[in-house]
Amino acid sequence: MTIELKPEIEALIQEHIQRGPYRTTSEFVEQAVRMLHQEEELWAIEKEEIGEKIERGLGEFERGEYLSEEESRARRQEHKATWLAQRLTR
């Protein structure tokens, strides 16, 4: 297979070959394609999960199960404080 790349992409590949674990352009492209494929598979799964969460949230809203603006802000602040505390203890 022959492919044409923009010069800046070719230069990027050469940089990775010179400094990284790839010995050839083929090795680099093979790994890049594998990684892209894995990323697309994960995105497909996440997309489905996001859709389910949106549907669940809309259902809750329709049933009147939602937070006020103040409650939402307080909850976000609690989550942020917990997240920051966890990051600082690492």
C-alpha positions as CSV (number, residue, x, y, z in Angstrom):
1,M,0.0,0.0,0.0
2,T,1.2,3.5,-0.8
3,I,0.0,6.5,1.0
4,E,0.8,10.2,0.5
5,L,1.3,12.3,3.6
6,K,1.8,16.0,4.1
7,P,5.4,17.0,4.7
8,E,4.7,18.0,8.3
9,I,3.2,14.6,9.1
10,E,6.2,12.9,7.5
11,A,8.5,15.0,9.7
12,L,6.4,14.1,12.8
13,I,6.8,10.4,12.0
14,Q,10.5,10.8,11.5
15,E,10.9,12.6,14.9
16,H,9.1,9.6,16.6
17,I,11.3,7.1,14.8
18,Q,14.5,8.9,15.7
19,R,13.7,9.2,19.4
20,G,11.2,6.4,20.1
21,P,10.8,2.7,20.1
22,Y,9.8,2.6,16.4
23,R,12.5,1.5,13.9
24,T,10.5,2.0,10.7
25,T,7.7,4.1,9.3
26,S,5.7,0.9,9.0
27,E,6.0,0.2,12.7
28,F,4.9,3.7,13.6
29,V,1.9,3.7,11.3
30,E,0.8,0.2,12.4
31,Q,0.9,1.3,16.1
32,A,-0.9,4.6,15.2
33,V,-3.7,2.7,13.4
34,R,-4.0,0.3,16.3
35,M,-4.3,3.1,18.8
36,L,-6.8,5.0,16.6
37,H,-8.9,1.8,16.3
38,Q,-8.9,1.3,20.1
39,E,-9.8,4.9,20.7
40,E,-12.7,4.7,18.3
41,E,-14.0,1.5,20.0
42,L,-13.8,3.2,23.4
43,W,-15.6,6.3,22.1
44,A,-18.4,4.1,20.7
45,I,-18.8,2.6,24.2
46,E,-18.6,6.0,25.9
47,K,-21.1,7.5,23.4
48,E,-23.6,4.8,24.3
49,E,-23.1,5.4,28.0
50,I,-23.4,9.1,27.6
51,G,-26.7,8.7,25.7
52,E,-28.0,6.4,28.5
53,K,-27.0,9.0,31.1
54,I,-28.8,11.8,29.2
55,E,-31.9,9.7,28.9
56,R,-31.9,8.9,32.6
57,G,-31.3,12.6,33.4
58,L,-34.2,13.7,31.2
59,G,-36.5,11.2,32.9
60,E,-35.5,12.5,36.3
61,F,-36.1,16.0,35.2
62,E,-39.5,15.2,33.8
63,R,-40.4,13.6,37.2
64,G,-39.3,16.7,39.0
65,E,-36.2,15.0,40.4
66,Y,-33.7,17.8,40.0
67,L,-31.6,20.2,42.1
68,S,-32.0,23.9,42.5
69,E,-29.2,26.1,41.2
70,E,-27.9,26.6,44.8
71,E,-28.0,22.8,45.5
72,S,-26.2,22.1,42.2
73,R,-23.5,24.7,42.9
74,A,-23.0,23.3,46.4
75,R,-22.7,19.8,45.1
76,R,-20.2,20.8,42.5
77,Q,-18.1,22.6,45.2
78,E,-18.2,19.4,47.3
79,H,-17.1,17.3,44.4
80,K,-14.3,19.8,43.5
81,A,-13.1,19.8,47.1
82,T,-13.0,16.0,47.3
83,W,-11.2,15.8,44.0
84,L,-8.6,18.4,45.0
85,A,-8.0,16.6,48.4
86,Q,-7.5,13.3,46.6
87,R,-5.0,14.9,44.2
88,L,-3.0,16.5,47.0
89,T,-2.7,13.2,49.0
90,R,-1.0,11.4,46.1
